[in-house]
Amino acid sequence: MISEGADIIDVGPESTRPGSQPVPAAEQIARSVPVIEAVRKRDDEIAISIDTRSAAVAKAALDAGADIINDTSALRDDSAMVDLVATSGVPLVMMHRRGTPADMQKDGGPQYDDVIGEIAAFFEQRLRYAADHGIDRSRIIIDPGLGFGKRVEHNLLILRHLDKLVSLGQPVLLGASRKSFIGQVLRDISPACKDDPKLREAGSLACAVIALMAGASILRVHDVHSTVETVRICTAVQRSAH
């Protein structure tokens, strides 16, 4: 991934996909710390993020060489996380999620009256919470949480109106790569990609283009080289306008 052009390596010792169950902190630490140490030994400049909702896991990861905390609960699942972020001074990714990983997609996922407006309001509230606890707003990255308590139509609306979330003034991270909504959209012309995430590369790259052109700052991806090529073309087009 580093040789293909990744700028950040995101280490996730606990799955938070729909239907997943929590993993104890000790097991998360046992899974993630050796990986972080190995990546850091290989490259002392690559940024490493720890994808966890646990403050204990995040602390162990930072001690092992991680640089960023990626909290899919936006500081809601572990009350100790906000103090760790405040005292460590590292960047924080806060993701929007409706429900918990175990139940967020039950019965097809939740309903929204205004998905973009509700996500924007959520981030404004979480940004105030972080600021009240000593976390500088300039260190916070927001992630609208595609697939996390969202139906297919909600994911598509987020992509269509991503610029409205960019306008909140925070760097936006988008994780569309290989997500199930891509397989749902393409299932009539590519039936196999509905069940095989590895066949969703084209759809993932399409989402990457949409996100970049809307102003997203970070893409969380699986297919690094093809995405780097996509970013290069998008960046060249954007620069040509000036």
TACORHU-V342406 format. One record per backbone hydrogen bond with DSSP energy under -0.5 kcal/mol. CO is the residue of the C=O (numbers start at 1). NH is the residue of the N-H. If there is no record, write none. Layout:
co->{CO & CO}
nh->{NH & NH}
//
This chain:
co->{1 & 2 & 7 & 8 & 9 & 9 & 10 & 11 & 11 & 17 & 24 & 25 & 26 & 27 & 28 & 29 & 31 & 32 & 33 & 34 & 35 & 36 & 37 & 38 & 39 & 47 & 48 & 48 & 49 & 49 & 50 & 50 & 51 & 54 & 55 & 56 & 57 & 58 & 59 & 60 & 61 & 61 & 62 & 67 & 68 & 68 & 69 & 69 & 70 & 70 & 71 & 71 & 78 & 80 & 81 & 82 & 83 & 84 & 85 & 91 & 92 & 92 & 93 & 94 & 97 & 100 & 100 & 101 & 103 & 104 & 105 & 106 & 114 & 115 & 116 & 117 & 118 & 119 & 120 & 121 & 122 & 123 & 124 & 125 & 126 & 127 & 128 & 129 & 130 & 130 & 131 & 134 & 136 & 137 & 139 & 140 & 141 & 142 & 143 & 145 & 147 & 148 & 151 & 152 & 153 & 154 & 155 & 156 & 157 & 159 & 161 & 161 & 162 & 162 & 163 & 165 & 166 & 171 & 172 & 172 & 173 & 174 & 174 & 176 & 179 & 179 & 180 & 181 & 182 & 183 & 184 & 186 & 186 & 190 & 191 & 192 & 192 & 195 & 196 & 197 & 200 & 201 & 202 & 203 & 204 & 205 & 206 & 207 & 208 & 209 & 210 & 211 & 211 & 212 & 218 & 219 & 220 & 222 & 223 & 224 & 225 & 226 & 227 & 228 & 229 & 230 & 231 & 232 & 233 & 234 & 235 & 236 & 237 & 238 & 239}
nh->{6 & 5 & 47 & 10 & 11 & 49 & 12 & 13 & 51 & 20 & 28 & 29 & 30 & 31 & 32 & 33 & 35 & 36 & 37 & 38 & 39 & 40 & 41 & 42 & 43 & 9 & 67 & 68 & 11 & 51 & 52 & 70 & 14 & 58 & 59 & 60 & 61 & 62 & 63 & 64 & 65 & 66 & 65 & 91 & 50 & 70 & 71 & 93 & 52 & 72 & 74 & 95 & 81 & 84 & 85 & 86 & 87 & 88 & 89 & 69 & 94 & 141 & 71 & 143 & 99 & 103 & 104 & 19 & 106 & 110 & 108 & 109 & 118 & 119 & 120 & 121 & 122 & 123 & 124 & 125 & 126 & 127 & 128 & 129 & 130 & 131 & 132 & 133 & 133 & 135 & 134 & 136 & 139 & 140 & 92 & 171 & 94 & 173 & 96 & 148 & 149 & 98 & 155 & 156 & 157 & 158 & 159 & 160 & 161 & 162 & 164 & 165 & 165 & 166 & 167 & 168 & 169 & 142 & 217 & 218 & 144 & 176 & 220 & 179 & 182 & 183 & 184 & 185 & 186 & 187 & 187 & 189 & 190 & 193 & 194 & 195 & 196 & 197 & 199 & 200 & 204 & 205 & 206 & 207 & 208 & 209 & 210 & 211 & 212 & 213 & 214 & 215 & 216 & 215 & 174 & 221 & 177 & 224 & 227 & 228 & 229 & 230 & 231 & 232 & 233 & 234 & 235 & 236 & 237 & 238 & 239 & 240 & 241 & 241 & 242}
//
